[in-house]
Amino acid sequence: HRGDCDSTKRATDMSIYIGSLPPYAEEAKLVEVFQKYGDVEVRVCQGFAFADYEHQHQADEAMFQLEIILKKDGKLNGYNCSLAWGKRSIIAKYQQELAEKKAKEAEKADKAARKDRDRGGRDRDRARDRDRGRGDRN
């Protein structure tokens, strides 16, 4: 897959960028490393590659485990390299975090609205009862 190095071409948002690879890096050796964490497509370019997963949890696990291996051994399957999230993965993770934050804020606002509505309902009932009591006296 040399030459297919545009990170925007792949439909998945779960890409790991593999940097500082030697020019002779082989796709099969990288696939061997990354497939342990799920179905993966590896695109090898001149000096770097992308590992594209179908599911975010697979990419997360691969990144977590492989960073540990790199810190310990300094190599992945014989290659000195570095790992980072592909640009689309960074955007996807940000969008996911933003959506989760908005959902939490909406849930908080909904709870507060229900609480106000419940409290307001009791206040309205008291006011109505109070007004009725006055109305009965007239």
C-alpha positions in Angstrom: 0.0 0.0 0.0 2.9 2.4 -0.4 1.7 5.7 -1.7 -1.7 5.5 -0.1 -0.6 7.7 2.7 -3.3 10.4 2.8 -4.9 10.1 6.3 -8.1 11.5 5.0 -8.7 8.7 2.5 -9.6 6.0 5.0 -13.2 5.9 6.2 -12.3 5.0 9.8 -11.5 7.7 12.4 -9.4 5.2 14.4 -5.9 5.7 13.0 -2.6 5.4 14.7 0.3 7.2 13.1 3.5 5.2 13.1 6.5 7.6 12.6 10.2 7.4 12.2 10.1 4.1 10.3 13.0 3.1 8.2 12.5 3.2 4.4 12.5 -0.6 4.2 9.7 -1.1 6.7 7.4 -4.0 5.7 3.6 -3.9 5.9 3.4 -7.5 7.1 5.7 -6.9 10.1 3.6 -4.0 11.2 0.3 -5.8 10.6 1.7 -8.6 12.9 2.1 -6.1 15.7 -1.1 -4.2 15.3 -3.5 -7.0 14.5 -3.3 -8.3 18.1 -5.7 -5.6 19.0 -8.3 -6.0 16.3 -8.9 -6.0 12.6 -6.5 -3.5 11.2 -5.4 -2.1 7.8 -1.8 -0.9 7.8 -0.7 1.6 5.1 3.0 1.9 4.8 4.5 5.1 3.4 8.1 6.4 3.0 9.2 6.7 6.7 5.8 6.4 8.3 2.6 4.3 8.3 -1.0 4.4 9.5 -2.7 1.6 11.4 -6.5 1.9 10.8 -8.9 0.2 13.1 -12.6 -0.2 12.7 -13.4 0.4 16.4 -12.1 3.1 18.7 -11.7 0.7 21.7 -9.3 -1.4 19.5 -7.2 1.6 18.6 -7.2 2.7 22.2 -6.0 -0.7 23.4 -3.3 -0.9 20.7 -2.0 2.6 21.5 -2.0 1.9 25.3 -0.2 -1.5 25.0 2.2 -0.6 22.2 3.4 2.6 24.0 4.3 0.4 27.0 6.3 -1.9 24.6 8.0 1.1 23.0 9.0 2.6 26.4 10.4 -0.8 27.5 12.0 -2.1 24.4 12.3 1.0 22.1 11.2 -1.1 19.2 8.1 -2.7 17.6 8.9 -5.9 15.8 12.4 -4.7 15.2 11.6 -1.1 14.1 12.5 2.0 16.0 9.5 4.1 15.7 7.1 6.5 17.4 3.3 6.4 17.8 0.7 9.2 17.7 -3.0 9.5 17.0 -3.7 10.1 13.3 -5.2 13.6 12.7 -8.7 12.2 12.1 -8.5 10.2 15.3 -7.6 13.3 17.3 -10.7 15.0 15.8 -12.9 12.0 16.4 -11.7 11.7 20.0 -12.3 15.4 20.5 -15.8 15.2 19.0 -16.6 12.2 21.2 -15.4 14.0 24.3 -17.4 17.1 23.3 -20.5 15.1 22.7 -20.2 13.4 26.1 -19.6 16.7 27.8 -22.7 18.2 26.1 -24.8 15.1 27.0 -23.7 15.5 30.7 -24.5 19.2 30.6 -27.9 18.5 29.1 -28.6 15.9 31.7 -27.7 18.3 34.5 -29.9 21.0 32.9 -32.8 18.5 32.6 -32.4 17.5 36.3 -32.4 21.1 37.3 -35.4 21.9 35.2 -37.3 18.9 36.7 -36.3 20.0 40.2 -37.4 23.6 39.4 -40.7 22.3 37.9 -41.4 20.1 40.8 -40.6 22.9 43.3 -42.6 25.3 41.2 -45.5 22.9 41.1 -45.5 22.7 44.9 -45.2 26.5 45.1 -48.1 26.9 42.7 -50.2 24.4 44.7 -49.5 26.4 47.9 -50.4 29.7 46.2 -53.6 28.2 44.8 -54.6 26.7 48.2 -53.8 30.1 49.8 -55.9 31.9 47.2 -58.7 29.5 47.6 -58.7 29.9 51.3 -59.0 33.7 50.9 -61.6 33.2 48.3 -63.7 31.1 50.7 -63.7 33.9 53.3 -65.2 36.5 51.0 
